[in-house]
Amino acid sequence: MKFKKADEMEISINFKSMRLSSTFVNIALIIWLAVDFINSGKLPFILFSIVCIQNIIFFGSKLYMTNKLSVM
C-alpha cells in the first residue's frame, strides 16, 4: 500500500486543524477545572496537571522549533 506525500496546502490545513482542536481541548479543560473548583472549593490536581503539561509541551516545542529554524 503506497501513501502519497502531503503537499504544502494539505500540511497547512492539518496544522490549522490540530491547532484548533488543541485550543478547544485546552479551553474545555480550563472550563471544567474552573467549574470543579467553584463547586468543590478544591483544585482538581489531575485536570490542572493535564492543562499545565499540555501547555508546557506546546510552548516548549514551539520555542524549540523556532530556535531550530532561525539558526539555519
C-alpha positions, 0 to 999 in steps of 0.5 A: 500500500503506497501513501502519497506525500502531503503537499504544502496546502494539505500540511497547512490545513492539518496544522490549522486543524490540530491547532484548533482542536488543541485550543478547544481541548485546552479551553474545555479543560480550563472550563471544567477545572474552573467549574470543579473548583467553584463547586468543590472549593478544591483544585482538581490536581489531575485536570490542572496537571493535564492543562499545565503539561499540555501547555508546557509541551506546546510552548516548549516545542514551539520555542524549540522549533523556532530556535531550530529554524532561525539558526539555519 
